[in-house]
Amino acid sequence: MTEHHDTSPETGRQRIVLDTAPSLGGLYAKAAGSTLVRGASTGIRRALKGAPLPRPGKRSPGGPDLGLPPVELVASGLAVDAEGHEAFCRVVGARPRSSPSGRTEAFSGYLHAMAFPVAMALLTRDDFPLPTVGLVHLANTVEHAAPVFVGETLEAVVRAEDLRPHRAGAAFDVVVELRRPPADGDTAPGAPGTPWNRPVWTGRSVYLARGVDVGTAAESERPAFVPPVPTARWQLGSGTGREYAAVSGDVNPIHLSAASARALGMKGAIAHGMYTASRALAMLDAPAPLRWEVEFGAPLLLPASPAVAVERDGRGSDLHDGTVTVWDAKRKRPYAVLRLHR
């Protein structure tokens, strides 16, 4: 993977244009200081054994001068693949949706997975100041501004911003914008206001770097979780992480097996946060345009049978708002709460 550099006329950031789409497997290996990731094998356990994980409550060097690199990564040619999209929707339970023209609309959770390797390429750069191994995924907000269709090819623009104190370390955002490439007659790239230049999908992921000191966070009291009335239960087997990894490409070892997760300090394999979010989003079954946000709580240790509650105002194209809550009914701890607005 080679890079070409210029400057974004919109943000003033250094634009780093990737000539090929990055591979998640290689990026996870780089993050762990290894050379190869092959799933939950003995090789991966040996490669990742001993990777440093900051301990909760222990602060690492950082300080107020720590800053995120003023760059944005650009990757073109990201295809909304028909076979890959169908497989992803099958795993998370999303119903394929056809537009009036007969084209299949891309599921919003799939678009996140499609662009995630570009985000990981940013997080694993040598000039990125925070460790990728051990990052905690706290939340996502997605503005799905216009339908995207299977068969389209998009451009991803990725940046990191808003490094800030958190009670357990430092939080920051990774912003991903998906844009359609210019058509004949469009204004040159970078000109604001042209239709192709506006994102059709924007995702903001919030991550926590435990123990990294960038200042003191303001005191805030988290509201107590009050479980809603359950309307369903999910039955998640021990292979849920491997199934999602196969359709998303996200081969983070903490999701693949109990053994590979324990090698990275976890109690066992946990479900991907974006698997939980995508499955919750699929239960609301709403077309674009839409906005959704999800907050993650306790890790969802596999296998599991979490309680689920779905609340909605309307259905399908008439859906205005909806909430899906996923929690541990025994311990009364939330795994994820997803809210959707249209």
C-alpha positions as CSV (number, residue, x, y, z in Angstrom):
1,M,0.0,0.0,0.0
2,T,1.5,3.3,-1.1
3,E,0.5,6.8,-0.3
4,H,0.2,10.1,-2.2
5,H,0.2,13.4,-0.3
6,D,-1.5,16.7,-0.8
7,T,-3.5,19.3,1.2
8,S,-7.3,19.2,1.7
9,P,-8.8,22.6,0.5
10,E,-11.7,22.1,2.9
11,T,-10.0,21.3,6.2
12,G,-6.4,22.3,5.6
13,R,-5.3,18.8,6.8
14,Q,-2.7,16.8,5.0
15,R,-4.5,14.4,2.6
16,I,-3.0,11.0,2.4
17,V,-4.4,9.2,-0.6
18,L,-4.1,5.4,-0.4
19,D,-3.7,3.6,-3.7
20,T,-5.2,0.4,-2.4
21,A,-7.7,-0.5,0.2
22,P,-5.9,-1.6,3.4
23,S,-6.2,-5.2,4.8
24,L,-7.6,-5.4,8.4
25,G,-5.7,-8.6,9.1
26,G,-2.4,-6.9,8.4
27,L,-3.4,-3.8,10.4
28,Y,-4.2,-5.8,13.5
29,A,-0.9,-7.6,13.2
30,K,0.9,-4.3,13.0
31,A,-1.1,-3.0,16.0
32,A,0.0,-6.0,18.0
33,G,3.7,-5.8,16.9
34,S,3.3,-9.1,15.0
35,T,3.7,-10.0,11.3
36,L,0.6,-12.0,10.6
37,V,-2.9,-12.5,11.8
38,R,-4.6,-15.8,10.9
39,G,-7.6,-15.9,13.1
40,A,-7.9,-17.8,16.4
41,S,-4.9,-20.1,15.8
42,T,-1.9,-20.9,17.9
43,G,0.1,-18.5,15.7
44,I,-2.1,-15.6,16.6
45,R,-2.0,-16.4,20.3
46,R,1.8,-16.6,20.3
47,A,2.1,-13.4,18.2
48,L,-0.2,-11.4,20.5
49,K,0.8,-12.9,23.8
50,G,2.2,-10.2,26.0
51,A,0.9,-7.3,24.0
52,P,0.8,-4.4,26.5
53,L,-2.7,-3.5,27.7
54,P,-3.1,-0.5,29.9
55,R,-4.8,-1.4,33.2
56,P,-7.9,0.4,34.4
57,G,-7.1,3.3,36.7
58,K,-3.4,3.3,35.8
59,R,-2.5,6.4,33.9
60,S,0.2,6.4,31.2
61,P,2.3,9.3,30.0
62,G,0.6,11.7,27.8
63,G,0.1,15.2,29.0
64,P,-1.6,18.3,27.5
65,D,0.8,18.5,24.6
66,L,-0.3,15.1,23.2
67,G,-2.0,15.7,19.9
68,L,-3.7,13.8,17.1
69,P,-2.0,14.0,13.7
70,P,-3.6,16.7,11.4
71,V,-4.1,14.3,8.5
72,E,-7.0,12.7,6.7
73,L,-6.8,9.4,4.8
74,V,-8.6,9.0,1.5
75,A,-9.4,5.7,-0.1
76,S,-11.3,5.4,-3.4
77,G,-12.9,2.5,-5.1
78,L,-14.7,1.0,-2.1
79,A,-17.3,-1.2,-3.7
80,V,-20.7,-2.0,-2.1
81,D,-20.4,-5.6,-3.1
82,A,-23.6,-7.5,-3.7
83,E,-22.4,-10.9,-2.3
84,G,-20.6,-9.3,0.6
85,H,-23.6,-7.1,1.4
86,E,-26.0,-10.1,1.3
87,A,-23.7,-12.1,3.6
88,F,-23.4,-9.3,6.1
89,C,-27.2,-8.7,6.2
90,R,-27.7,-12.5,6.8
91,V,-25.4,-12.6,9.8
92,V,-26.9,-9.5,11.5
93,G,-30.5,-10.2,10.5
94,A,-31.0,-7.2,8.3
95,R,-33.8,-7.4,5.7
96,P,-32.7,-6.5,2.1
97,R,-34.6,-3.3,1.1
98,S,-35.4,-2.4,-2.5
99,S,-35.9,1.1,-3.7
100,P,-38.7,2.2,-6.1
101,S,-36.3,1.8,-9.0
102,G,-35.6,-1.8,-7.9
103,R,-32.1,-1.3,-6.7
104,T,-31.0,-2.7,-3.3
105,E,-30.3,-0.2,-0.6
106,A,-27.1,-0.7,1.3
107,F,-27.6,-1.5,5.0
108,S,-26.1,1.3,7.2
109,G,-24.1,-1.2,9.4
110,Y,-22.5,-2.7,6.3
111,L,-21.2,0.7,5.2
112,H,-19.4,1.1,8.5
113,A,-17.8,-2.3,8.1
114,M,-16.8,-1.4,4.5
115,A,-15.0,1.7,5.6
116,F,-13.5,0.4,8.8
117,P,-10.2,-0.7,7.3
118,V,-9.4,2.9,6.3
119,A,-10.1,4.0,9.9
120,M,-7.8,1.2,11.2
121,A,-5.1,2.4,8.7
122,L,-5.2,5.8,10.5
123,L,-5.1,4.3,14.0
124,T,-2.1,2.1,13.2
125,R,0.0,4.9,11.6
126,D,3.5,5.4,13.1
127,D,2.6,9.0,13.9
128,F,-0.7,8.1,15.7
129,P,0.1,8.8,19.4
130,L,-2.3,6.4,21.1
131,P,-2.0,2.5,21.3
132,T,-4.4,0.7,19.1
133,V,-4.3,-2.5,21.2
134,G,-6.5,-2.0,24.2
135,L,-8.7,0.8,22.7
136,V,-12.3,0.7,24.1
137,H,-15.1,1.4,21.7
138,L,-17.6,3.7,23.6
139,A,-20.1,4.9,21.1
140,N,-21.1,5.6,17.5
141,T,-23.2,8.3,15.8
142,V,-24.1,7.9,12.1
143,E,-25.7,10.4,9.7
144,H,-27.0,8.3,6.8
145,A,-27.9,11.3,4.6
146,A,-29.0,9.5,1.4
147,P,-29.5,6.0,0.2
148,V,-26.5,4.1,-1.1
149,F,-27.1,1.2,-3.4
150,V,-25.5,-2.2,-3.9
151,G,-23.1,-2.0,-6.8
152,E,-22.0,1.6,-6.1
153,T,-18.4,2.6,-5.6
154,L,-17.6,5.2,-2.9
155,E,-14.7,7.2,-1.5
156,A,-13.8,7.2,2.2
157,V,-12.3,10.2,4.0
158,V,-11.1,9.5,7.5
159,R,-9.7,11.7,10.3
160,A,-9.2,11.7,14.1
161,E,-10.2,14.7,16.2
162,D,-11.3,16.0,19.6
163,L,-8.8,14.4,21.9
164,R,-10.2,15.0,25.4
165,P,-9.9,13.8,29.0
166,H,-12.0,10.9,30.2
167,R,-12.4,9.6,33.7
168,A,-10.6,6.5,32.7
169,G,-8.0,8.0,30.3
170,A,-8.3,9.9,27.0
171,A,-11.2,9.8,24.5
172,F,-11.2,10.8,20.9
173,D,-13.3,10.6,17.7
174,V,-12.6,8.8,14.4
175,V,-14.8,10.4,11.7
176,V,-15.5,8.5,8.5
177,E,-17.2,10.2,5.5
178,L,-18.4,8.2,2.5
179,R,-18.8,10.1,-0.7
180,R,-19.8,9.4,-4.2
181,P,-17.1,10.0,-6.8
182,P,-17.6,12.9,-9.2
183,A,-19.7,12.3,-12.4
184,D,-18.9,13.9,-15.7
185,G,-19.4,17.7,-15.5
186,D,-19.0,17.9,-11.8
187,T,-16.7,20.6,-10.3
188,A,-13.1,19.5,-9.6
189,P,-12.5,17.5,-6.4
190,G,-12.4,19.6,-3.2
191,A,-14.8,22.3,-4.3
192,P,-17.4,22.7,-1.5
193,G,-21.1,22.5,-2.3
194,T,-21.0,20.1,-5.3
195,P,-23.4,17.2,-4.9
196,W,-20.7,14.5,-5.1
197,N,-18.6,16.4,-2.5
198,R,-21.3,16.0,0.2
199,P,-21.1,12.9,2.3
200,V,-23.9,10.3,1.8
201,W,-22.9,8.6,5.1
202,T,-20.9,10.0,8.0
203,G,-19.9,7.9,11.0
204,R,-18.3,9.2,14.2
205,S,-16.8,6.5,16.5
206,V,-15.7,7.4,20.0
207,Y,-12.8,5.5,21.5
208,L,-11.2,5.4,24.9
209,A,-7.4,5.0,25.5
210,R,-7.3,3.7,29.0
211,G,-4.8,5.3,31.4
212,V,-3.5,8.0,28.9
213,D,-3.3,11.3,30.6
214,V,-4.4,14.4,28.7
215,G,-5.8,16.3,31.6
216,T,-8.6,16.0,34.1
217,A,-12.1,15.1,33.0
218,A,-15.1,17.1,34.4
219,E,-17.0,15.1,37.0
220,S,-20.2,13.6,35.6
221,E,-22.6,11.1,37.1
222,R,-23.8,8.4,34.9
223,P,-27.6,7.8,35.2
224,A,-28.5,4.4,36.7
225,F,-29.6,1.8,34.1
226,V,-33.3,1.0,34.4
227,P,-34.1,-2.2,32.3
228,P,-37.1,-1.8,30.0
229,V,-39.7,-4.5,29.5
230,P,-38.0,-7.2,27.4
231,T,-39.6,-8.0,24.0
232,A,-37.0,-10.6,22.8
233,R,-33.9,-12.5,23.6
234,W,-30.9,-13.1,21.3
235,Q,-29.2,-16.5,21.4
236,L,-25.5,-15.9,20.6
237,G,-23.2,-18.8,20.3
238,S,-19.5,-19.0,20.9
239,G,-18.9,-18.6,17.2
240,T,-20.8,-15.3,16.8
241,G,-17.6,-13.3,16.7
242,R,-16.1,-15.5,14.0
243,E,-19.3,-15.3,11.9
244,Y,-19.3,-11.5,12.1
245,A,-15.5,-11.4,11.4
246,A,-16.1,-13.5,8.2
247,V,-18.5,-10.9,6.8
248,S,-17.0,-7.7,8.1
249,G,-13.3,-8.4,7.9
250,D,-12.9,-7.4,11.5
251,V,-10.5,-10.1,12.8
252,N,-9.7,-8.5,16.1
253,P,-8.6,-11.5,18.2
254,I,-10.7,-10.5,21.3
255,H,-13.8,-11.5,19.2
256,L,-12.6,-14.8,17.6
257,S,-12.2,-17.3,20.4
258,A,-11.8,-17.5,24.2
259,A,-8.2,-18.5,23.8
260,S,-7.2,-15.5,21.6
261,A,-9.2,-13.1,23.8
262,R,-7.6,-14.3,27.0
263,A,-4.2,-13.8,25.3
264,L,-5.1,-10.1,25.2
265,G,-6.3,-9.9,28.8
266,M,-10.0,-10.6,28.3
267,K,-12.0,-13.1,30.2
268,G,-13.2,-14.7,27.0
269,A,-14.3,-13.8,23.5
270,I,-16.7,-10.8,23.3
271,A,-19.2,-9.9,20.6
272,H,-18.1,-7.1,18.2
273,G,-19.8,-3.8,19.3
274,M,-20.8,-3.2,15.7
275,Y,-22.3,-6.7,15.5
276,T,-24.6,-5.7,18.4
277,A,-25.3,-2.3,16.9
278,S,-26.0,-3.7,13.4
279,R,-28.3,-6.4,14.7
280,A,-30.1,-3.8,16.9
281,L,-30.4,-1.5,13.9
282,A,-31.8,-4.3,11.7
283,M,-34.6,-4.8,14.2
284,L,-35.9,-1.2,13.5
285,D,-35.7,-1.8,9.7
286,A,-35.7,1.8,8.5
287,P,-34.6,3.2,5.1
288,A,-32.3,6.2,4.6
289,P,-32.2,9.0,5.3
290,L,-31.8,8.4,9.0
291,R,-29.6,9.1,12.0
292,W,-28.7,6.6,14.6
293,E,-26.4,6.5,17.6
294,V,-25.3,3.7,19.9
295,E,-23.7,3.7,23.3
296,F,-21.9,0.6,24.4
297,G,-21.8,-0.6,28.0
298,A,-20.4,-3.9,29.4
299,P,-18.6,-6.3,27.1
300,L,-20.9,-9.0,25.8
301,L,-19.1,-12.2,26.7
302,L,-19.9,-15.1,24.4
303,P,-21.9,-17.3,24.4
304,A,-24.8,-15.3,25.7
305,S,-28.5,-14.8,25.7
306,P,-29.0,-11.1,26.3
307,A,-32.4,-9.5,26.8
308,V,-33.6,-7.1,24.1
309,A,-36.3,-4.5,24.1
310,V,-37.6,-2.7,21.0
311,E,-39.5,0.5,21.2
312,R,-40.6,2.3,18.1
313,D,-42.8,5.1,16.7
314,G,-44.0,3.9,13.3
315,R,-42.6,1.2,11.0
316,G,-40.5,1.1,7.8
317,S,-40.7,4.4,5.8
318,D,-43.1,5.7,8.4
319,L,-40.7,5.1,11.4
320,H,-39.9,8.4,13.2
321,D,-38.0,7.2,16.2
322,G,-36.9,3.9,17.7
323,T,-34.8,2.5,20.5
324,V,-33.3,-1.0,20.9
325,T,-31.8,-1.9,24.3
326,V,-29.6,-5.0,24.8
327,W,-28.7,-5.9,28.3
328,D,-27.7,-8.6,30.8
329,A,-31.0,-9.5,32.5
330,K,-29.4,-11.2,35.4
331,R,-26.9,-8.5,36.4
332,K,-29.0,-5.6,35.0
333,R,-26.1,-4.2,33.0
334,P,-26.6,-2.7,29.5
335,Y,-24.5,-4.0,26.6
336,A,-25.8,-1.4,24.1
337,V,-28.5,1.1,23.6
338,L,-29.3,2.2,20.1
339,R,-31.5,5.1,19.1
340,L,-32.7,5.9,15.6
341,H,-34.3,9.2,14.3
342,R,-35.7,10.0,10.9
